[in-house]
Amino acid sequence: MKKRILMRASVSPFAVHKPIDVICQKVIGNNTGNLLFAYSMTRTLYTEDVEIDFLADKEVAHGKVQAEYINENYDYLVLPMANSFRKQFMQCMGMWTSIIEKLTIPVVVTGIGIQMPYEPDVTEEHIYDECAKKFITAVLNHSASVGVRGAITESYLKHLGFGSNEIDVTGCPSFAMFGPGLTVRDKKPLTNESAVCVTGSVANPVNFKEFMIKNRELLPNYYFMPQFVDDLRLMYLGIPLPITNDSQVLYPHLINDEVFVNDRARFFINLPSILEFNKNIDFNYGTRIHGAVGSILSGVPSFVFPTDARIRELAEYHNVPNMPASEVDENTDIFDIYEKTDFSQVNDGHEQRFWHFVDFLNANGLPHIYQDKNRTVVPFDEKIKNIEFEGPIHSLTTCPPNEMIERIAFGNELLMKEQKKAVDTLNEDKKELKAEIKGLKSEQRKLNKRLNWYDNSSAARIAASRVKHKIVK
């Protein structure tokens, strides 16, 4: 009988979606980096004797799955995770905890980490500490240990009271995608003709944004690879990024930006298209760690500029060449960085890290493809090679007129729906506020009556006292 695994993932690696699905249904979550670790875990665990189903956070949050159903239908629950110890994820983590506490099957967590500043203080008190303790405790009741993404998260969990035997630094499972062999290509001279991928986000520090802009002129054959759904909305439909302090500063936030007009942006909504595109890339740099991982898995020399602890600990554990984004200034030279960097360092220790990850899977009793030492066929690869995925997505500005009109029309329709929803929400809030004000006014009238009665009663008592005093005299 086949073993059945339920895996946390925004989308199945085998699913084919269109850009509109990603925009309207958030089928990959908010960030395409989420694609890598679920893809890698599926490839690793998908044997001839295993079936894998997928469960998204939003389905858990909406109560669409119950612990009883999981117990009856699955042999394992596998949770590939990322920067889950953060305020914004508390509610979802609480939902997962409630489910896990009721399970009778093994639960395996990989790649979980904390979101903190680049120089973290793990001893500080965080609003999510208690939530994190409950989650990890629940998992450990069904697991040999918890796989964390790096030394910083390990220190944080130890500070919360967990022991060394309960925490296993395994990094991000995406690095284990293709097994113990990982070879970054020898670097070629970096010239203005080199094909360069740049990753970043709207929240990058200004100094790094300036660095990116400067490098556009130095390396004109660049491709900007944003990862967030808001960027896809902008590229595909022309909808401006939400107005924030970050989005208005040195970042492509309107469709008339030269990055889009000159067709220098590419958005990917599946991993096969990323890996295929990277075959022709000479160099990748930026602040997105999974942007770097996608390139490294394709053999591309890659350099990451961590902006916080979650990126830093992964880069350090997996030996990815890196430099803090905060240290970038007007004198930082991308050619100098490229020339001085040994990009092959990511290969150093990869095989040991990979087999350590496999030991973690074994300790937790998970079936995987590396149990068969003589394997020549990978079931995942056999299945996925027959699927036709959506290719790189280009900007609206590069479309033929008919397609451009269709995209703009859809974007306008989407905006009108969103505006109507926002207005309806405001009207509901207005009704609630009116009812609340009405209730407060009613309470105020009651209080005024009581105060008037008290004042009148007090005046009557004072008058009676005076009359009594005169009579006595």
C-alpha positions in Angstrom: 0.0 0.0 0.0 1.2 3.5 -0.9 2.2 5.9 1.8 0.2 9.1 1.7 1.8 12.5 2.6 0.0 15.8 3.2 2.4 18.6 2.5 2.1 22.3 3.2 2.4 24.2 -0.1 0.6 27.1 -1.7 0.4 25.2 -4.9 1.2 21.7 -6.2 4.5 21.6 -8.2 2.5 19.7 -10.9 -0.2 22.3 -11.2 -0.3 24.6 -14.3 -1.6 28.1 -13.7 -1.9 31.3 -15.7 -0.8 34.8 -14.4 -4.4 35.7 -13.7 -4.7 32.7 -11.3 -1.7 33.9 -9.4 -3.0 37.5 -9.2 -6.6 36.8 -8.3 -6.4 33.5 -6.4 -2.9 33.9 -4.8 -2.2 30.3 -5.8 1.5 30.7 -5.0 1.0 32.9 -1.9 2.5 36.4 -2.1 6.1 35.4 -3.1 7.4 33.1 -5.8 10.3 32.1 -3.5 7.7 29.8 -1.8 7.8 27.6 -4.9 11.3 26.3 -4.3 11.1 24.5 -1.0 7.8 22.7 -1.7 9.1 21.7 -5.1 12.3 20.3 -3.6 10.6 18.4 -0.8 8.1 16.9 -3.3 10.9 15.7 -5.6 12.8 14.2 -2.6 9.8 12.4 -1.1 7.9 11.4 -4.3 8.8 7.7 -4.8 6.8 5.0 -6.6 5.2 4.1 -3.3 4.2 7.6 -2.2 1.3 9.8 -3.0 1.5 13.5 -2.0 -1.4 16.0 -1.6 -0.9 19.7 -0.9 -2.5 22.0 1.7 -2.1 25.8 1.6 -2.1 28.1 4.7 -5.2 29.8 3.4 -7.1 26.6 3.5 -6.0 26.0 7.1 -6.9 29.6 8.1 -10.4 29.1 6.6 -10.9 25.8 8.5 -11.2 23.7 5.3 -9.4 20.8 6.8 -9.8 19.0 10.2 -7.3 16.9 12.2 -9.7 13.9 12.1 -9.6 14.0 8.2 -5.8 14.1 8.2 -5.5 11.2 10.7 -7.8 9.1 8.6 -6.3 9.8 5.2 -2.6 10.4 5.6 0.5 8.8 7.0 2.6 11.9 7.4 2.2 15.7 7.6 5.2 17.5 6.1 5.6 21.3 6.6 8.3 22.9 4.6 8.5 26.4 6.1 10.4 29.7 5.9 10.5 32.8 8.1 7.5 31.6 10.1 8.5 33.1 13.5 7.1 36.6 12.9 4.1 38.6 14.0 2.3 38.4 10.7 2.3 34.6 10.8 1.1 34.2 14.4 -2.6 33.5 13.6 -1.7 30.9 10.9 0.8 29.3 13.1 -1.8 29.0 15.8 -4.2 27.3 13.4 -1.5 24.8 12.5 -0.7 24.2 16.2 -4.4 23.5 16.9 -4.4 20.9 14.1 -1.1 19.3 15.0 -2.1 18.9 18.7 -5.0 16.6 17.6 -3.0 14.4 15.1 -1.9 10.8 15.6 0.5 10.7 12.7 4.1 11.9 12.4 4.7 15.6 11.7 7.9 16.8 10.0 8.9 20.5 9.9 11.8 21.6 7.7 13.4 25.0 7.0 11.6 27.0 9.7 13.2 30.3 10.7 12.8 33.6 12.5 12.5 37.0 11.0 14.8 39.4 12.8 17.2 42.3 12.0 20.5 41.4 10.4 22.2 41.7 13.8 19.7 39.9 16.0 19.3 39.6 19.7 17.5 36.3 20.2 17.1 37.0 23.9 14.7 39.9 23.3 11.1 39.3 24.1 8.9 38.9 21.0 5.1 39.0 20.7 5.2 35.6 19.0 7.4 33.8 21.5 4.5 31.9 23.2 3.0 31.0 19.8 6.4 29.7 18.6 6.8 27.6 21.8 3.4 26.0 21.5 4.0 25.2 17.8 7.4 23.6 18.3 6.1 21.7 21.3 3.2 20.3 19.3 5.5 19.3 16.4 8.0 17.6 18.8 5.2 15.4 20.1 5.0 13.9 16.6 8.6 14.3 15.4 12.2 13.3 16.3 13.4 16.9 15.9 12.6 20.2 14.1 14.6 21.2 11.0 15.6 24.9 11.2 17.1 27.1 8.6 20.2 28.3 10.4 22.2 29.0 13.6 20.2 32.1 14.5 16.9 30.3 14.6 18.6 27.5 16.5 19.8 30.0 19.1 16.3 31.5 19.3 14.6 28.2 20.0 17.3 27.2 22.6 16.6 30.5 24.3 12.9 29.5 24.4 13.9 26.3 26.3 14.3 23.7 23.6 17.3 21.3 23.7 20.0 20.6 21.2 18.6 17.2 20.5 15.2 18.7 19.6 16.6 21.2 17.0 18.4 20.2 13.8 20.0 22.9 11.6 19.2 21.6 8.1 19.0 24.9 6.1 16.5 25.3 3.4 15.3 22.1 1.7 15.5 23.8 -1.7 19.3 23.4 -1.7 18.7 19.6 -1.6 16.6 19.6 -4.7 19.1 17.8 -7.0 20.9 15.7 -4.4 24.5 15.7 -3.2 26.0 17.0 -6.4 26.0 20.8 -6.7 28.2 22.5 -9.2 28.4 26.2 -9.9 29.8 27.0 -13.3 33.2 28.6 -13.6 32.8 32.3 -13.9 33.5 34.0 -17.2 34.7 37.6 -17.4 31.9 40.0 -16.5 31.3 42.5 -19.3 28.5 44.8 -20.5 27.3 41.9 -22.6 27.0 39.4 -19.7 23.4 38.2 -19.0 22.8 39.2 -15.4 19.8 38.5 -13.2 18.9 41.0 -10.4 16.6 40.3 -7.6 15.2 42.7 -5.1 12.1 44.0 -3.4 10.3 47.3 -2.8 11.4 47.1 0.8 15.1 47.1 0.0 17.2 49.9 1.6 17.7 53.0 -0.5 21.4 52.5 -0.8 20.9 49.1 -2.4 18.2 50.5 -4.7 20.7 53.1 -5.9 23.3 50.3 -6.4 20.9 48.4 -8.6 20.1 51.5 -10.7 23.8 52.3 -11.2 24.4 48.7 -12.3 21.7 48.9 -15.0 24.0 51.2 -17.0 27.1 49.2 -16.3 25.4 45.8 -17.1 22.7 46.7 -19.7 22.0 43.1 -20.5 20.3 42.6 -17.2 17.0 41.0 -16.2 15.1 42.3 -13.2 13.3 39.4 -11.5 10.7 40.5 -8.9 9.0 37.9 -6.8 5.9 39.5 -5.3 2.3 39.3 -6.6 2.0 43.1 -6.4 5.0 43.2 -8.9 3.1 40.8 -11.2 0.0 42.9 -11.0 2.1 45.9 -12.2 3.9 44.0 -14.9 0.9 42.0 -16.3 -2.0 44.4 -15.8 -0.3 47.8 -15.3 -1.8 48.3 -11.8 0.6 50.5 -9.8 2.2 49.2 -6.7 0.4 50.1 -3.5 1.5 53.6 -2.3 4.0 53.2 0.5 7.1 55.1 1.5 9.2 52.3 0.1 7.4 51.9 -3.2 7.8 55.6 -4.2 11.6 55.6 -3.8 13.9 54.2 -6.5 11.8 51.2 -7.3 9.8 50.3 -10.5 6.3 51.1 -9.2 4.6 52.3 -12.5 4.3 50.6 -15.8 6.2 53.4 -17.6 9.4 52.6 -15.7 12.3 51.9 -18.1 12.6 48.4 -16.7 9.2 47.5 -18.2 9.3 49.7 -21.2 12.7 48.2 -22.3 11.5 44.7 -21.6 14.1 44.1 -18.9 11.8 42.4 -16.3 10.8 38.8 -16.1 8.3 37.2 -13.7 8.0 33.5 -13.1 5.1 31.6 -11.7 6.6 28.1 -11.7 10.0 26.6 -11.0 10.7 24.8 -14.3 10.5 28.1 -16.2 13.0 29.7 -13.7 15.5 26.8 -14.0 15.2 26.8 -17.8 15.7 30.6 -18.0 18.8 30.5 -15.7 20.6 28.2 -18.1 21.5 31.2 -20.2 22.4 33.5 -17.2 26.0 34.4 -16.4 25.6 36.0 -13.0 22.9 36.6 -10.4 23.0 39.1 -7.6 20.4 40.7 -5.3 18.7 40.6 -1.9 16.4 37.6 -2.5 17.8 34.4 -1.1 15.6 32.1 -3.1 16.4 34.1 -6.2 20.0 33.1 -5.6 19.0 29.5 -4.8 17.2 29.2 -8.1 20.3 30.4 -9.9 22.7 28.2 -7.9 20.6 25.1 -8.7 21.2 26.0 -12.4 24.9 26.4 -11.9 24.9 30.2 -12.1 27.5 32.2 -10.0 25.4 34.0 -7.5 25.9 36.7 -4.8 23.3 37.7 -2.2 23.1 40.9 -0.1 21.2 39.9 3.1 18.9 42.6 4.5 18.0 40.6 7.7 18.7 37.6 9.8 16.5 35.2 7.8 18.5 35.7 4.6 21.8 35.9 6.5 21.5 32.6 8.3 20.7 30.7 5.1 23.5 32.3 3.2 26.0 31.5 6.0 24.8 27.9 6.4 24.8 27.1 2.7 28.1 29.0 2.0 26.5 31.4 -0.5 28.8 34.4 -1.2 27.3 37.4 0.6 27.7 40.9 1.9 25.2 42.8 4.1 23.0 45.1 2.0 23.6 47.8 4.6 27.3 47.9 3.7 26.6 48.8 0.1 27.5 52.5 -0.7 28.4 54.7 -3.7 31.9 53.1 -3.8 30.6 49.5 -4.0 31.7 48.0 -7.4 29.8 45.1 -8.8 32.7 44.2 -11.1 35.1 44.2 -8.1 32.7 42.0 -6.1 32.4 39.5 -9.0 36.2 39.4 -9.6 37.1 38.8 -6.0 34.4 36.2 -5.2 35.0 32.5 -5.3 31.5 31.4 -6.3 32.4 27.7 -6.0 32.4 28.1 -2.2 28.8 27.1 -2.3 29.9 23.7 -3.4 32.1 23.4 -0.3 30.4 21.2 2.3 27.2 20.8 0.2 27.5 17.0 0.0 27.9 16.8 3.8 25.0 19.2 4.3 22.8 17.2 1.9 23.5 13.9 3.7 22.8 15.5 7.0 19.4 16.6 5.6 18.8 13.0 4.5 19.7 11.8 8.0 17.1 14.2 9.3 14.5 12.6 7.0 15.5 9.2 8.1 15.3 10.0 11.8 11.7 11.2 11.2 10.8 8.0 9.2 10.0 9.8 5.9 10.3 7.7 2.7 12.5 9.4 0.0 14.2 8.7 -3.3 17.7 8.4 -1.8 16.9 5.2 0.1 17.4 3.4 -3.2 21.2 3.7 -3.8 20.8 2.2 -7.3 18.1 4.5 -8.5 18.4 5.8 -12.0 14.9 7.2 -12.5 13.4 10.0 -10.4 9.6 9.7 -10.4 9.1 13.4 -10.0 11.3 14.2 -13.0 9.4 11.6 -15.1 6.1 13.2 -14.2 7.0 16.8 -14.5 8.8 16.6 -17.9 5.5 15.9 -19.6 3.8 19.0 -18.2 3.8 22.2 -20.2 4.3 25.2 -17.9 3.8 28.9 -18.4 7.0 30.6 -19.5 8.6 33.8 -18.3 6.1 36.7 -18.1 6.9 39.9 -19.9 5.7 43.4 -19.2 2.4 44.7 -20.4 4.3 47.3 -22.4 5.8 44.6 -24.7 2.5 43.0 -25.7 0.8 43.0 -29.1 -2.1 45.6 -29.1 -4.9 43.0 -28.8 -3.3 41.4 -25.8 -2.4 44.7 -24.2 -6.1 45.8 -24.5 -7.2 42.5 -22.9 -4.8 42.9 -20.0 -5.7 46.5 -19.4 -9.4 45.8 -19.5 -9.0 42.9 -17.1 -6.9 45.1 -14.8 -9.6 47.9 -14.8 -12.3 45.3 -14.1 -10.2 43.9 -11.2 -9.6 47.4 -9.8 -13.3 48.3 -9.9 -14.2 45.0 -8.0 -11.5 45.8 -5.4 -12.7 49.4 -5.1 -16.3 48.2 -4.7 -15.2 45.7 -2.0 -13.3 48.5 -0.3 -16.3 50.8 -0.4 -18.6 48.1 0.9 -16.2 47.4 3.7 -16.1 51.1 4.6 -19.9 51.3 4.5 -20.2 48.4 6.8 -17.7 50.0 9.1 -19.7 53.2 8.9 -22.9 51.4 9.9 -21.1 49.8 12.9 -19.7 53.2 13.9 -23.1 54.8 13.7 -24.7 52.0 15.8 -21.8 52.4 18.3 -22.3 56.2 18.4 -26.0 55.8 18.8 -25.4 53.4 21.7 -23.0 55.8 23.3 -25.4 58.7 22.9 -28.1 56.6 24.6 -25.7 55.8 27.5 -24.9 59.5 27.7 -28.6 60.5 28.0 -29.0 58.0 30.8 -26.0 59.3 32.6 -27.3 62.9 32.2 -30.6 61.9 33.7 -28.9 60.4 36.7 -26.7 63.4 37.1 -29.7 65.7 36.9 -31.5 63.6 39.5 -28.5 63.7 41.7 -28.1 67.4 41.3 -31.8 68.0 42.0 -31.8 65.6 45.0 -28.7 67.3 46.4 -30.3 70.8 45.9 -33.5 69.6 47.7 -31.6 68.2 50.6 -29.6 71.4 51.0 -32.8 73.5 50.9 -34.6 71.3 53.5 -31.5 71.5 55.7 -31.6 75.3 55.6 -35.4 75.4 56.5 -34.8 73.0 59.3 -32.0 75.1 60.6 -34.2 78.3 60.6 -37.0 76.5 62.5 -34.6 75.3 65.1 -33.4 78.9 65.6 
